[in-house]
Each structure stands twice: as C-alpha cells, then as structure tokens.
C-alpha cells in the first residue's frame, strides 16, 4: 500500500477537478441546488451513484456525478491507493452566491482513511 499521507494530495486533486470545467458539474449542480433551495450539498463519492439529497433528478447532473465518481477512483488509484484504504470520500459543493449563471462552484473534498485519519482539501474557490 502506498503511503496514506498522499491522501491530502488526492483530496485536493479531486476537489480541484470538480471545480474545473472538465468535470461538467457546472452549471448543473449549482442550478439544481438553487432550484431545490439548498445552499450547499455533500455526497460520498464511494457511492457508485452519488447524487445530492433533496435535489430533483437532472440527467446531465447525474451523468457528471457518475463521471466524477470514476475520476475520483482513478485519481486514488494513480497514487497507489484503493477504495479498501478509505472509510469515506465526501465531496462538498456550494454554488458561488455572486454567480447566478451557476458556473462558479466552491468545492471541498474530505477523505477519511480506514485508520480514522482525516484529509481535508479545504474549500477551493
């Protein structure tokens, strides 16, 4: 097993990817959260079908989150780690309040190793 300390970098890489246009989360996640009157959301990316609670089904968002799940696992494996090394991999997202079009998304990734150690990317703006 790779050193578990690399999980800090993994958390940052996943949060950074999610905030980028490459993830296709924007504007779908922001608009879906606003429509549901939810200021923020979180979901465990270890779930094979992550989707925010209390948010209506939106197929483009469902697809983007499925790809984010796969990308997160790929980033984890790139660093020599496996799902079995983790207890949770929670993705947090908050739409930027000043961006009504929904393209600004604040992201955060919190990974908990099986040992209980927490690796937090912090909020990326």
C-alpha positions in Angstrom: 0.0 0.0 0.0 1.2 3.5 -0.8 1.8 5.9 2.0 -1.6 7.1 3.3 -0.2 10.6 3.6 -0.7 11.1 -0.1 -4.4 11.3 0.6 -4.1 15.1 1.3 -3.0 15.5 -2.3 -5.7 13.1 -3.6 -8.3 15.2 -1.8 -7.0 18.4 -3.3 -6.8 16.9 -6.8 -10.4 15.6 -6.7 -11.7 19.0 -5.4 -9.8 20.9 -8.0 -11.1 18.7 -10.8 -14.7 19.0 -9.6 -14.4 22.8 -9.6 -13.0 22.8 -13.1 -15.0 23.0 -16.3 -13.6 19.5 -17.1 -16.0 17.9 -14.6 -19.1 19.3 -16.3 -20.7 19.8 -12.9 -21.2 23.5 -13.6 -23.7 24.9 -14.1 -25.8 21.7 -13.5 -25.1 21.3 -9.8 -25.5 25.0 -8.9 -28.8 25.3 -10.8 -30.2 22.1 -9.3 -29.2 23.2 -5.7 -30.8 26.6 -6.2 -34.0 25.1 -7.6 -34.2 22.9 -4.5 -33.4 25.9 -2.2 -30.3 24.1 -0.9 -27.3 26.4 -0.3 -24.8 23.5 -0.3 -24.5 19.8 -0.6 -22.3 16.9 0.2 -22.1 13.3 -1.1 -19.9 10.3 -0.6 -18.0 9.6 -3.8 -17.5 6.0 -2.7 -21.2 5.6 -3.6 -21.3 4.3 -7.2 -24.2 6.7 -8.0 -23.6 9.8 -5.9 -26.4 12.4 -6.0 -27.3 15.3 -3.7 -30.1 14.7 -1.3 -33.3 16.7 -1.8 -32.5 17.6 -5.4 -34.7 16.7 -8.3 -33.4 14.3 -10.9 -31.4 16.1 -13.5 -29.9 13.7 -16.1 -26.8 15.9 -17.0 -26.0 16.3 -13.3 -26.5 12.5 -12.8 -24.0 11.9 -15.6 -21.5 14.4 -14.4 -21.5 13.0 -10.9 -21.1 9.4 -12.2 -18.0 10.6 -14.1 -16.7 12.4 -11.0 -17.1 9.1 -9.1 -15.0 7.3 -11.7 -12.4 10.1 -11.9 -12.1 10.2 -8.1 -11.4 6.5 -8.0 -8.9 6.9 -10.9 -7.0 9.6 -9.0 -7.0 7.5 -5.9 -5.5 4.5 -7.8 -3.0 6.7 -9.6 -1.5 7.4 -6.1 -1.3 3.6 -5.4 -4.4 3.5 -3.1 -7.6 1.5 -3.2 -11.2 2.0 -2.0 -10.4 -0.5 0.7 -8.0 2.0 2.2 -10.8 4.5 2.9 -13.8 4.9 5.2 -15.3 7.7 3.2 -14.6 10.2 0.4 -17.1 13.1 0.9 -17.4 15.8 -1.7 -18.8 19.1 -0.7 -20.1 21.8 -3.1 -21.5 25.3 -2.7 -22.6 27.5 -5.6 -20.8 30.9 -5.7 -23.5 33.3 -4.5 -22.4 36.0 -6.9 -22.7 33.8 -10.0 -26.3 33.5 -10.9 -25.5 31.5 -14.1 -24.1 28.7 -11.9 -20.6 28.4 -13.2 -18.8 29.3 -10.0 -18.7 26.3 -7.7 -16.8 26.1 -4.4 -15.6 22.6 -3.8 -14.1 20.6 -0.9 -13.1 17.0 -0.5 -12.8 15.3 2.9 -11.3 11.8 2.8 -11.3 9.5 5.9 -8.7 6.7 5.8 -9.6 3.3 7.4 -7.3 4.3 10.3 -9.6 7.3 11.0 -7.2 9.9 9.8 -8.9 12.8 8.0 -7.5 14.5 4.9 -9.3 17.7 4.0 -8.7 19.7 0.9 -10.2 22.8 2.4 -12.6 24.9 0.3 -11.4 25.6 -3.2 -12.8 28.8 -4.7 
